[in-house]
Amino acid sequence: MLQSRRDFLKNVGKVAVAASVASVIPMSAMAEQAAAHPYTYAKLDPEKVADRAYARFSELGGCCVGVVAGVVDCLAEAVGAPYTDFPVKMFQNGAAGYGQNSLCGCLGGAAAVIGLVCESADSKACLKEVMDWYKTSTLPTYDRGSAPAIAQVVPGSPNCADSLLQFFTAAPEINYDMSHPDRINRCACLTADVARKTAEVLNAKFGV
């Protein structure tokens, strides 16, 4: 009886060790595979990024996710992992100024991808450059899919509501209709513009 008890305890110990090893090894492997921040950056073709962002605006539903996907898709092709597994759909909630007509989702998307590949100080500087450009430039300049030509305006503000107000004022025939095809295409083109500018700023920052 005593021997059986010893055997039993030995077997329990073996099972415990095996379970411990089984739980530790996968975690170690995962830790080794986890990407460190900031993610690796590679030179991007700004026009390719713009085209991808324009397409992804419609595919994924909005400006924020369009900018993120435009950049991340191209980095996935250039770098591979971890971009190949990056959950871009988490940025779908940035459309229409995060549903509150607040910060333009395009800029929110730019902030996300810049923060993904830059340390804090560089991230802030790059984002400021994109935002200053957005506020003072005549946009959109990307013209795919626009027929007739889309009204171009200076947003004057990083906020979705202010940017759209400038656009609606310049295109009274749309009558503030958010579902109007020209309004939708305008925001898709603006998404392409911001994604392109983000790629240009990052290329310059990394000297590539």
KETI-511977 format. One line per field, with one value per residue: residue in one letter; x, y, z of N, C-alpha, C in turn. Coordinates in steps of 0.2 Angstrom, whole numbers, always signed. Example, Ala and Ser with C-alpha at 12.3 -4.5 7.8 and 13.67 -1.06 7.14 Angstrom:
<pts>
nutor = c(A;S)
npx = c(+66;+64)
npy = c(-28;-11)
npz = c(+39;+35)
capx = c(+62;+68)
capy = c(-22;-5)
capz = c(+39;+36)
cpx = c(+66;+64)
cpy = c(-16;+0)
cpz = c(+39;+39)
</pts>
This chain:
<pts>
nutor = c(M;L;Q;S;R;R;D;F;L;K;N;V;G;K;V;A;V;A;A;S;V;A;S;V;I;P;M;S;A;M;A;E;Q;A;A;A;H;P;Y;T;Y;A;K;L;D;P;E;K;V;A;D;R;A;Y;A;R;F;S;E;L;G;G;C;C;V;G;V;V;A;G;V;V;D;C;L;A;E;A;V;G;A;P;Y;T;D;F;P;V;K;M;F;Q;N;G;A;A;G;Y;G;Q;N;S;L;C;G;C;L;G;G;A;A;A;V;I;G;L;V;C;E;S;A;D;S;K;A;C;L;K;E;V;M;D;W;Y;K;T;S;T;L;P;T;Y;D;R;G;S;A;P;A;I;A;Q;V;V;P;G;S;P;N;C;A;D;S;L;L;Q;F;F;T;A;A;P;E;I;N;Y;D;M;S;H;P;D;R;I;N;R;C;A;C;L;T;A;D;V;A;R;K;T;A;E;V;L;N;A;K;F;G;V)
npx = c(+4;+10;+20;+12;+7;+18;+21;+10;+12;+24;+20;+10;+18;+26;+16;+13;+25;+26;+14;+18;+29;+23;+15;+24;+33;+25;+22;+34;+38;+29;+32;+45;+41;+33;+31;+42;+39;+45;+37;+45;+50;+48;+53;+40;+29;+21;+10;+5;+1;-9;-18;-22;-28;-38;-46;-48;-56;-69;-71;-69;-76;-74;-65;-54;-50;-47;-35;-26;-26;-22;-8;-3;-6;+3;+15;+14;+17;+29;+37;+31;+27;+25;+15;+6;-3;-10;-23;-33;-46;-50;-50;-62;-71;-68;-74;-83;-79;-76;-89;-94;-92;-80;-63;-56;-57;-47;-36;-35;-32;-19;-12;-12;-4;+8;+11;+14;+26;+35;+45;+40;+43;+47;+35;+26;+31;+30;+16;+11;+16;+8;-4;-4;-2;-14;-23;-21;-20;-26;-39;-48;-34;-32;-39;-46;-60;-68;-81;-93;-80;-73;-77;-64;-57;-50;-48;-45;-46;-43;-54;-68;-81;-79;-71;-80;-90;-84;-83;-97;-102;-95;-100;-115;-125;-126;-132;-130;-130;-126;-126;-124;-117;-106;-101;-97;-87;-78;-74;-67;-57;-50;-46;-37;-27;-23;-17;-7;+1;+5;+13;+23;+29;+33;+43;+52;+56;+62;+72;+72)
npy = c(-6;+6;+7;+9;+21;+29;+27;+33;+47;+50;+49;+59;+70;+69;+72;+85;+91;+89;+96;+109;+111;+111;+122;+132;+132;+136;+149;+155;+154;+162;+174;+176;+178;+189;+206;+219;+236;+251;+246;+238;+248;+251;+258;+266;+267;+282;+284;+272;+268;+278;+274;+261;+265;+272;+262;+254;+262;+260;+246;+243;+252;+267;+282;+282;+268;+266;+274;+268;+254;+257;+260;+250;+238;+240;+240;+227;+220;+224;+221;+210;+200;+209;+215;+207;+201;+211;+219;+228;+231;+235;+249;+253;+260;+273;+281;+295;+305;+298;+294;+305;+317;+323;+323;+321;+306;+302;+308;+302;+289;+291;+295;+283;+274;+281;+281;+268;+265;+273;+281;+290;+305;+307;+302;+312;+323;+319;+317;+330;+337;+331;+334;+349;+351;+345;+355;+366;+364;+363;+353;+338;+331;+320;+311;+300;+292;+303;+311;+321;+334;+335;+346;+356;+361;+371;+363;+369;+365;+351;+344;+334;+339;+352;+352;+345;+355;+365;+359;+356;+369;+374;+365;+367;+360;+348;+348;+346;+332;+318;+305;+307;+303;+310;+316;+305;+300;+311;+310;+298;+301;+310;+302;+295;+305;+309;+297;+295;+307;+304;+292;+299;+308;+298;+291;+302;+304;+292;+292;+286)
npz = c(+0;+4;-5;-17;-15;-15;-28;-34;-30;-36;-50;-50;-48;-60;-70;-66;-69;-83;-87;-83;-91;-104;-103;-102;-113;-125;-121;-120;-133;-139;-134;-139;-152;-152;-158;-155;-150;-157;-173;-187;-200;-218;-234;-242;-256;-260;-268;-271;-258;-257;-267;-262;-249;-254;-260;-249;-241;-245;-245;-231;-224;-221;-216;-206;-204;-217;-220;-211;-216;-229;-227;-218;-226;-236;-230;-225;-236;-239;-228;-221;-207;-192;-198;-207;-199;-193;-185;-193;-194;-182;-182;-188;-181;-182;-191;-198;-189;-177;-175;-169;-175;-172;-171;-187;-194;-203;-199;-186;-190;-196;-185;-178;-186;-187;-174;-172;-178;-174;-161;-146;-146;-160;-165;-161;-168;-182;-183;-180;-192;-202;-198;-198;-211;-216;-211;-218;-231;-248;-251;-257;-266;-273;-286;-291;-297;-296;-303;-307;-305;-288;-275;-269;-254;-240;-226;-213;-200;-188;-186;-190;-192;-195;-207;-216;-216;-223;-235;-239;-240;-251;-260;-263;-269;-265;-253;-239;-238;-231;-237;-250;-265;-270;-258;-251;-260;-259;-246;-247;-256;-249;-238;-246;-249;-236;-232;-241;-238;-225;-228;-235;-225;-216;-224;-226;-212;-209;-218;-231)
capx = c(+0;+14;+23;+8;+6;+24;+21;+5;+14;+28;+16;+7;+24;+28;+11;+13;+31;+24;+10;+22;+33;+18;+12;+29;+36;+21;+22;+41;+38;+25;+36;+50;+38;+30;+35;+43;+38;+41;+37;+50;+47;+51;+51;+33;+27;+15;+5;+2;-3;-15;-23;-24;-32;-45;-50;-50;-61;-76;-71;-69;-81;-73;-58;-49;-48;-44;-28;-23;-26;-18;-1;-2;-6;+9;+20;+14;+20;+37;+40;+29;+25;+19;+9;+2;-8;-12;-31;-34;-53;-51;-51;-68;-75;-66;-78;-87;-76;-77;-96;-96;-90;-74;-57;-56;-54;-41;-30;-34;-28;-12;-9;-11;+1;+14;+13;+15;+32;+39;+45;+35;+45;+46;+28;+22;+33;+27;+9;+10;+17;+3;-10;-3;-3;-21;-27;-19;-20;-33;-40;-44;-30;-33;-45;-49;-67;-72;-84;-89;-74;-76;-75;-58;-57;-45;-52;-45;-47;-43;-61;-72;-87;-77;-69;-86;-94;-81;-85;-104;-102;-92;-104;-122;-130;-126;-137;-128;-132;-120;-126;-123;-111;-100;-99;-94;-81;-74;-70;-63;-51;-47;-42;-31;-23;-19;-13;-1;+5;+8;+19;+29;+32;+37;+49;+57;+58;+67;+77;+71)
capy = c(+0;+12;+8;+11;+28;+33;+28;+38;+53;+51;+50;+65;+74;+69;+75;+92;+94;+89;+102;+115;+112;+112;+129;+137;+133;+140;+156;+157;+155;+168;+180;+177;+180;+196;+211;+225;+243;+252;+241;+239;+252;+250;+263;+265;+271;+285;+283;+265;+269;+282;+270;+256;+268;+274;+256;+251;+266;+257;+239;+242;+257;+273;+285;+280;+262;+267;+276;+263;+249;+259;+260;+243;+233;+240;+237;+219;+217;+225;+219;+204;+200;+208;+218;+203;+199;+217;+219;+234;+232;+239;+256;+255;+265;+280;+284;+301;+309;+293;+294;+311;+323;+326;+322;+318;+299;+301;+310;+297;+283;+293;+295;+276;+271;+284;+279;+261;+264;+279;+282;+295;+311;+307;+301;+318;+328;+317;+318;+337;+339;+329;+339;+355;+350;+344;+361;+372;+362;+363;+345;+333;+332;+313;+312;+294;+291;+309;+313;+327;+335;+336;+353;+356;+366;+370;+361;+374;+362;+344;+341;+331;+343;+358;+350;+344;+361;+369;+355;+357;+376;+374;+361;+368;+356;+341;+350;+343;+325;+313;+299;+309;+299;+315;+317;+299;+300;+316;+308;+293;+304;+313;+297;+293;+311;+308;+291;+297;+312;+300;+289;+304;+310;+293;+290;+307;+303;+287;+294;+281)
capz = c(+0;+4;-12;-22;-13;-17;-36;-36;-29;-42;-56;-50;-50;-67;-73;-65;-73;-90;-88;-82;-97;-109;-103;-102;-119;-130;-119;-122;-141;-141;-132;-144;-159;-151;-161;-151;-152;-163;-178;-192;-206;-224;-238;-245;-262;-257;-273;-270;-252;-258;-270;-257;-244;-257;-261;-242;-238;-247;-242;-224;-221;-218;-217;-201;-206;-224;-219;-207;-220;-234;-224;-216;-231;-240;-225;-225;-242;-239;-222;-218;-200;-189;-202;-210;-194;-189;-185;-196;-193;-175;-183;-191;-177;-182;-196;-196;-183;-172;-173;-165;-179;-169;-175;-193;-194;-207;-195;-181;-193;-197;-178;-176;-190;-185;-167;-173;-181;-171;-153;-144;-148;-167;-167;-161;-173;-188;-183;-181;-199;-206;-196;-200;-218;-217;-209;-222;-239;-252;-252;-259;-272;-276;-290;-294;-295;-295;-309;-309;-300;-281;-273;-265;-249;-235;-220;-208;-193;-189;-184;-196;-193;-198;-213;-220;-217;-228;-241;-240;-241;-257;-264;-260;-273;-261;-248;-233;-238;-230;-241;-257;-268;-270;-252;-249;-264;-257;-240;-249;-259;-243;-235;-250;-248;-229;-232;-245;-234;-220;-231;-237;-219;-213;-228;-224;-206;-209;-223;-236)
cpx = c(+4;+18;+19;+7;+12;+23;+16;+8;+19;+25;+13;+12;+26;+22;+11;+19;+29;+19;+13;+26;+29;+16;+17;+32;+32;+22;+29;+41;+35;+29;+41;+47;+35;+34;+36;+41;+44;+42;+42;+46;+51;+49;+44;+32;+21;+9;+1;-2;-9;-20;-26;-29;-39;-49;-53;-55;-68;-76;-72;-73;-78;-66;-53;-46;-45;-37;-24;-21;-21;-10;+1;-2;+0;+15;+20;+17;+27;+40;+38;+26;+29;+13;+4;-4;-11;-19;-33;-42;-55;-52;-57;-72;-73;-69;-82;-85;-77;-85;-99;-94;-84;-68;-58;-53;-48;-35;-29;-30;-21;-9;-8;-5;+8;+16;+16;+23;+37;+39;+41;+37;+44;+39;+24;+24;+30;+20;+7;+11;+11;-3;-10;-4;-10;-25;-26;-19;-26;-34;-47;-40;-31;-39;-48;-56;-71;-75;-91;-84;-77;-73;-69;-59;-51;-49;-51;-45;-45;-49;-65;-78;-85;-75;-75;-90;-91;-83;-92;-105;-100;-96;-112;-127;-130;-131;-136;-130;-126;-120;-125;-117;-105;-97;-94;-87;-76;-70;-65;-56;-47;-43;-36;-25;-19;-15;-6;+4;+9;+14;+25;+32;+36;+43;+54;+60;+63;+72;+77;+67)
cpy = c(+6;+13;+11;+19;+32;+33;+33;+45;+55;+52;+57;+71;+75;+73;+83;+95;+94;+95;+108;+117;+114;+119;+134;+138;+137;+147;+159;+159;+161;+174;+181;+180;+187;+201;+217;+231;+247;+247;+243;+243;+251;+256;+261;+269;+275;+285;+277;+265;+272;+278;+264;+259;+270;+268;+253;+255;+262;+250;+239;+247;+263;+276;+283;+273;+262;+269;+271;+257;+251;+258;+253;+238;+234;+238;+230;+216;+218;+222;+212;+205;+205;+211;+213;+201;+205;+218;+226;+236;+236;+246;+258;+260;+272;+284;+290;+304;+305;+293;+301;+318;+327;+326;+319;+311;+298;+303;+305;+291;+285;+293;+288;+273;+274;+282;+272;+260;+269;+279;+289;+302;+312;+306;+308;+323;+326;+319;+326;+340;+337;+333;+346;+356;+350;+351;+366;+371;+362;+356;+344;+334;+325;+313;+306;+294;+297;+311;+315;+329;+337;+343;+352;+362;+365;+369;+366;+371;+355;+340;+339;+336;+349;+357;+349;+350;+365;+366;+357;+364;+377;+370;+361;+363;+349;+342;+346;+335;+321;+307;+300;+306;+304;+316;+311;+299;+305;+314;+302;+296;+308;+308;+295;+299;+310;+302;+292;+302;+308;+296;+293;+306;+305;+291;+295;+306;+298;+287;+288;+283)
cpz = c(+0;-2;-17;-21;-16;-25;-38;-35;-35;-48;-56;-51;-57;-71;-72;-68;-80;-91;-88;-89;-103;-109;-104;-109;-124;-128;-121;-130;-143;-139;-137;-151;-158;-154;-156;-154;-152;-168;-183;-198;-212;-229;-242;-252;-261;-262;-272;-263;-253;-262;-266;-252;-247;-258;-254;-239;-239;-244;-235;-220;-217;-218;-213;-203;-213;-224;-216;-212;-226;-233;-222;-221;-235;-236;-225;-231;-242;-233;-220;-211;-197;-193;-205;-205;-190;-190;-187;-194;-186;-176;-187;-187;-177;-188;-194;-189;-177;-170;-170;-169;-176;-173;-181;-192;-198;-203;-189;-184;-194;-190;-176;-180;-188;-179;-167;-175;-178;-163;-152;-147;-156;-169;-167;-166;-180;-188;-184;-188;-203;-204;-198;-208;-220;-216;-214;-230;-242;-254;-254;-265;-276;-280;-293;-292;-295;-302;-307;-303;-293;-279;-268;-260;-244;-229;-214;-201;-194;-187;-191;-197;-197;-205;-218;-221;-222;-235;-243;-242;-249;-262;-262;-263;-269;-255;-241;-232;-237;-234;-248;-259;-268;-263;-250;-253;-261;-251;-242;-252;-254;-239;-239;-249;-241;-229;-235;-241;-229;-222;-232;-231;-216;-217;-226;-217;-205;-214;-229;-242)
</pts>
